[in-house]
């Protein structure tokens, strides 16, 4: 018990020594607290006597607003596809990718078909997740749905014979097979607005040629003469003779471009110019200045090509 009491007494003495201060230490602590108080008080009082200029953020805010407005107004060009005539229910992923469709759209398309889904019309394709209006607009004319057996008629029978008809065009006398298609006077199509479904009805035109005719129309910016069909790759003279009576140009609203402001890509993309001639045109434009008439291009474009190209040109200064 005596040992315990001694330990307690020693502990109390130690605590008192740790917590007790000398007169000099107490004075130092009070002085330090007073200095801290005065510093805090001066920080609160000084702004009332010395006004500080507030930073002007108006210029920065204006630049931010301008950037946000410009960013919202940005329009990104739609991806240009290379479509061909397809049956949406039988197409494979390789074909869709080769046409230029985004991988996400292709994956959703294939997933829908694997689950047993069936596209009954073009609207179904439009609803594929990821299919934008711009992409669908490029595919619309190339979507072909086979006619049901119950609705078979002369048109359906002619479509069913399309593949055989194209093979026969290599023969010297393909006429008997084309008699099953429309006859001159029965169908007249506007070459600038018709789609691939109507094109395959025409003698001498199959799915492959139909897709090429539409693709070439898009590259040109529209046809201004039926004779331009002769320029379509793979369309032979005998095909043109059989098909031309079924066509006419009604909506001759061509997609023109300003040759004074067109880029190398825009010029080179046109079938009547090409990239080699486009480079020469840009050099000529830099050397001589802006063009004012088709004749100004004659230094780099032949007379024949220039006459065909002229309807697509604009010369706005």
C-alpha positions as CSV (number, residue, x, y, z in Angstrom):
1,X,0.0,0.0,0.0
2,X,2.9,2.3,0.9
3,X,4.5,1.6,-2.5
4,X,1.3,2.4,-4.4
5,X,0.8,5.7,-2.5
6,X,4.4,6.7,-3.4
7,X,3.8,5.9,-7.0
8,X,0.7,8.1,-7.1
9,X,2.4,10.9,-5.4
10,X,5.3,10.8,-7.9
11,X,2.8,10.8,-10.8
12,X,1.0,13.8,-9.5
13,X,4.2,15.7,-9.0
14,X,5.3,14.9,-12.6
15,X,2.0,16.1,-14.0
16,X,2.2,19.4,-12.0
17,X,5.8,19.9,-13.3
18,X,4.7,19.4,-17.0
19,X,1.6,21.7,-16.7
20,X,3.1,24.4,-14.6
21,X,4.8,27.5,-16.2
22,X,7.2,30.0,-14.9
23,X,6.4,33.7,-14.9
24,X,8.5,34.3,-18.0
25,X,6.8,31.4,-19.9
26,X,3.3,32.8,-19.0
27,X,4.3,36.2,-20.2
28,X,5.6,34.8,-23.5
29,X,2.4,32.8,-24.1
30,X,0.1,35.8,-23.5
31,X,2.3,37.9,-25.8
32,X,2.0,35.3,-28.6
33,X,-1.7,35.1,-28.2
34,X,-2.0,38.9,-28.3
35,X,0.1,39.1,-31.5
36,X,-2.1,36.4,-33.2
37,X,-5.2,38.3,-32.2
38,X,-3.9,41.6,-33.6
39,X,-2.9,39.9,-36.9
40,X,-6.4,38.5,-37.3
41,X,-8.0,41.8,-36.4
42,X,-5.8,43.7,-38.9
43,X,-6.7,41.3,-41.7
44,X,-10.4,42.1,-41.1
45,X,-10.0,45.9,-40.7
46,X,-7.4,46.7,-43.5
47,X,-9.8,46.1,-46.5
48,X,-12.1,48.8,-45.1
49,X,-9.4,51.4,-45.4
50,X,-7.5,50.1,-48.5
51,X,-10.0,49.2,-51.3
52,X,-8.8,46.5,-53.5
53,X,-9.6,46.4,-57.3
54,X,-11.8,43.4,-58.1
55,X,-10.5,41.3,-61.1
56,X,-12.4,41.8,-64.3
57,X,-13.6,38.5,-65.7
58,X,-15.9,39.9,-68.4
59,X,-13.3,39.4,-71.2
60,X,-12.7,35.8,-70.1
61,X,-16.4,35.1,-69.8
62,X,-17.0,36.6,-73.3
63,X,-14.3,34.3,-74.8
64,X,-15.9,31.3,-73.0
65,X,-19.3,32.1,-74.3
66,X,-18.0,32.6,-77.9
67,X,-16.2,29.2,-77.7
68,X,-19.3,27.4,-76.4
69,X,-21.5,29.0,-79.1
70,X,-19.1,28.1,-81.8
71,X,-18.7,24.5,-80.5
72,X,-22.5,24.1,-80.4
73,X,-22.8,25.4,-84.0
74,X,-20.2,23.0,-85.3
75,X,-21.6,20.5,-87.9
76,X,-19.6,17.5,-88.7
77,X,-19.9,16.2,-92.3
78,X,-21.7,12.9,-92.6
79,X,-19.6,9.9,-93.4
80,X,-19.7,9.2,-97.2
81,X,-20.7,5.6,-97.9
82,X,-20.0,3.4,-100.9
83,X,-23.4,1.6,-101.0
84,X,-24.4,-1.2,-103.3
85,X,-27.9,-2.8,-103.8
86,X,-28.5,-5.2,-100.8
87,X,-31.3,-7.3,-99.3
88,X,-31.3,-6.1,-95.6
89,X,-32.3,-9.5,-94.4
90,X,-29.5,-11.4,-96.2
91,X,-26.6,-9.0,-96.1
92,X,-23.4,-10.0,-94.2
93,X,-21.2,-7.9,-92.0
94,X,-18.3,-7.9,-94.5
95,X,-20.5,-6.3,-97.1
96,X,-21.8,-3.6,-94.6
97,X,-18.2,-2.8,-93.5
98,X,-17.0,-2.5,-97.1
99,X,-19.8,0.0,-97.8
100,X,-18.4,2.2,-95.0
101,X,-21.0,1.7,-92.3
102,X,-19.7,2.3,-88.7
103,X,-18.8,-0.9,-86.8
104,X,-21.4,-0.2,-84.1
105,X,-24.2,0.0,-86.7
106,X,-23.0,-3.2,-88.4
107,X,-22.8,-5.1,-85.0
108,X,-26.4,-4.0,-84.1
109,X,-27.6,-5.0,-87.6
110,X,-26.1,-8.5,-87.4
111,X,-27.3,-8.9,-83.8
112,X,-30.9,-8.2,-84.9
113,X,-30.7,-10.8,-87.7
114,X,-29.1,-13.4,-85.5
115,X,-32.0,-13.1,-83.0
116,X,-34.4,-13.9,-85.8
117,X,-35.4,-10.4,-86.6
118,X,-36.7,-9.6,-90.1
119,X,-36.8,-6.2,-91.9
120,X,-40.2,-6.0,-93.6
121,X,-39.6,-2.5,-95.1
122,X,-37.0,0.3,-95.2
123,X,-38.4,1.8,-92.0
124,X,-37.0,-1.1,-90.0
125,X,-33.5,-0.4,-91.2
126,X,-33.9,3.2,-90.2
127,X,-34.6,2.1,-86.6
128,X,-31.2,0.2,-86.2
129,X,-29.5,1.7,-83.1
130,X,-26.8,4.0,-84.3
131,X,-28.2,4.6,-87.8
132,X,-28.2,8.3,-88.3
133,X,-30.5,10.1,-90.8
134,X,-27.5,11.0,-92.9
135,X,-26.4,7.3,-93.2
136,X,-29.9,6.2,-93.9
137,X,-30.3,8.7,-96.6
138,X,-27.3,7.3,-98.5
139,X,-28.6,3.7,-98.1
140,X,-32.3,4.3,-98.9
141,X,-32.0,3.9,-102.6
142,X,-30.0,0.7,-102.3
143,X,-32.3,-1.3,-100.1
144,X,-34.0,-4.0,-102.1
145,X,-36.7,-6.3,-100.7
146,X,-37.7,-9.4,-102.7
147,X,-41.4,-9.6,-103.8
148,X,-43.4,-12.2,-101.9
149,X,-44.5,-15.3,-104.0
150,X,-48.2,-14.4,-103.5
151,X,-47.6,-11.1,-105.2
152,X,-45.6,-12.3,-108.1
153,X,-46.4,-10.4,-111.3
154,X,-44.5,-9.4,-114.5
155,X,-42.3,-7.0,-112.5
156,X,-41.4,-9.6,-109.9
157,X,-40.6,-12.2,-112.6
158,X,-38.4,-9.8,-114.4
159,X,-36.5,-9.0,-111.2
160,X,-36.0,-12.7,-110.6
161,X,-34.4,-13.0,-114.0
162,X,-32.0,-10.1,-113.5
163,X,-28.9,-12.2,-112.8
164,X,-29.5,-14.3,-115.8
165,X,-30.1,-11.3,-118.0
166,X,-26.8,-9.7,-117.1
167,X,-24.9,-12.8,-117.9
168,X,-26.7,-13.0,-121.3
169,X,-25.5,-9.4,-122.2
170,X,-22.2,-11.0,-122.9
171,X,-23.9,-13.0,-125.7
172,X,-24.4,-11.6,-129.1
173,X,-28.2,-11.9,-129.0
174,X,-29.6,-11.3,-125.4
175,X,-32.9,-9.9,-126.6
176,X,-35.2,-12.9,-125.9
177,X,-34.5,-12.6,-122.1
178,X,-35.1,-8.9,-122.0
179,X,-38.6,-9.3,-123.5
180,X,-39.7,-10.3,-120.1
181,X,-38.9,-6.9,-118.7
182,X,-40.8,-3.6,-119.4
183,X,-41.3,-2.5,-122.9
184,X,-40.5,1.0,-124.2
185,X,-43.5,3.3,-123.4
186,X,-44.6,1.2,-120.4
187,X,-42.1,2.8,-117.9
188,X,-40.3,6.1,-118.2
189,X,-38.0,6.9,-115.3
190,X,-36.5,10.2,-114.2
191,X,-32.8,9.4,-114.2
192,X,-32.1,11.9,-111.4
193,X,-34.8,10.6,-108.9
194,X,-35.3,6.9,-109.6
195,X,-34.0,4.3,-107.2
196,X,-32.3,0.9,-107.7
197,X,-35.6,-1.0,-107.3
198,X,-37.0,0.7,-110.4
199,X,-33.8,0.5,-112.3
200,X,-33.7,-3.3,-112.3
201,X,-37.0,-3.3,-114.2
202,X,-35.3,-1.8,-117.2
203,X,-33.9,-4.1,-119.9
204,X,-30.1,-4.2,-119.8
205,X,-30.0,-3.1,-116.1
206,X,-29.3,-5.5,-113.3
207,X,-28.6,-4.9,-109.5
208,X,-24.9,-4.3,-110.1
209,X,-25.4,-1.7,-112.9
210,X,-28.3,-0.2,-110.9
211,X,-26.0,0.5,-107.9
212,X,-23.3,1.9,-110.2
213,X,-25.7,4.2,-112.0
214,X,-26.9,5.7,-108.7
215,X,-23.3,5.9,-107.3
216,X,-22.1,7.7,-110.5
217,X,-25.1,10.0,-110.2
218,X,-24.0,11.0,-106.7
219,X,-20.4,11.5,-107.8
220,X,-21.4,13.7,-110.8
221,X,-24.0,15.7,-108.8
222,X,-26.8,14.5,-111.1
223,X,-27.3,13.7,-114.8
224,X,-28.1,16.4,-117.3
225,X,-28.3,14.0,-120.3
226,X,-29.3,10.3,-120.7
227,X,-26.1,9.8,-122.8
228,X,-24.1,10.2,-119.6
229,X,-25.1,6.6,-118.8
230,X,-22.5,5.4,-121.3
231,X,-19.8,6.6,-118.8
232,X,-21.0,4.2,-116.1
233,X,-18.5,1.4,-115.5
234,X,-19.6,-1.9,-117.0
235,X,-22.6,-0.5,-118.9
236,X,-22.0,-1.7,-122.5
237,X,-23.3,-0.1,-125.7
238,X,-25.9,-2.8,-126.1
239,X,-27.1,-2.3,-122.6
240,X,-27.4,1.5,-123.2
241,X,-29.4,0.9,-126.5
242,X,-31.9,-1.2,-124.6
243,X,-32.2,1.0,-121.5
244,X,-32.0,4.5,-122.9
245,X,-35.6,4.6,-124.2
246,X,-36.9,4.2,-120.7
247,X,-35.1,7.2,-119.3
248,X,-35.5,11.0,-119.4
249,X,-34.2,14.0,-117.4
250,X,-37.0,15.7,-115.6
251,X,-35.4,17.0,-112.4
252,X,-32.3,18.5,-113.9
253,X,-31.2,20.3,-110.8
254,X,-27.5,19.6,-110.7
255,X,-25.3,19.8,-107.7
256,X,-22.8,22.5,-108.7
257,X,-19.6,23.6,-107.0
258,X,-17.7,26.9,-107.0
259,X,-14.4,26.3,-108.8
260,X,-12.9,29.4,-107.2
261,X,-13.2,28.0,-103.6
262,X,-13.3,24.3,-104.1
263,X,-10.6,22.2,-102.3
264,X,-8.4,19.6,-103.8
265,X,-10.6,16.9,-102.4
266,X,-13.8,18.4,-103.8
267,X,-12.2,18.9,-107.3
268,X,-10.5,15.6,-107.4
269,X,-13.6,13.7,-106.4
270,X,-15.5,14.8,-109.5
271,X,-15.4,12.2,-112.3
272,X,-14.7,14.8,-115.0
273,X,-11.6,16.2,-113.1
274,X,-9.7,13.7,-111.1
275,X,-6.9,14.5,-108.6
276,X,-4.1,15.0,-111.1
277,X,-6.1,17.7,-113.0
278,X,-7.3,19.1,-109.7
279,X,-3.8,19.8,-108.6
280,X,-3.1,21.6,-111.9
281,X,-6.3,23.6,-111.4
282,X,-5.2,24.8,-107.9
283,X,-1.8,25.8,-109.2
284,X,-3.5,27.7,-112.1
285,X,-5.9,29.4,-109.7
286,X,-3.0,30.5,-107.5
287,X,-1.0,31.8,-110.4
288,X,-3.8,33.6,-112.4
289,X,-6.4,34.3,-109.7
290,X,-10.0,33.4,-109.7
291,X,-11.8,32.0,-112.7
292,X,-14.7,33.8,-114.4
293,X,-15.8,31.4,-117.2
294,X,-15.3,27.8,-118.3
295,X,-12.7,28.9,-120.9
296,X,-10.3,30.0,-118.1
297,X,-9.9,26.3,-117.3
298,X,-8.9,25.3,-120.8
299,X,-5.2,25.4,-120.0
300,X,-5.5,22.3,-117.9
301,X,-8.7,20.6,-119.0
302,X,-9.4,19.3,-122.5
303,X,-12.2,20.9,-124.5
304,X,-14.2,17.6,-124.5
305,X,-14.0,17.2,-120.7
306,X,-14.6,20.9,-120.2
307,X,-17.8,20.8,-122.2
308,X,-19.1,18.0,-120.0
309,X,-18.0,19.6,-116.8
310,X,-19.4,23.1,-117.5
311,X,-23.0,22.5,-116.2
312,X,-21.5,21.6,-112.8
313,X,-19.4,24.7,-112.4
314,X,-20.1,28.0,-110.6
315,X,-17.8,31.1,-110.8
316,X,-18.9,33.2,-107.9
317,X,-16.2,35.8,-107.1
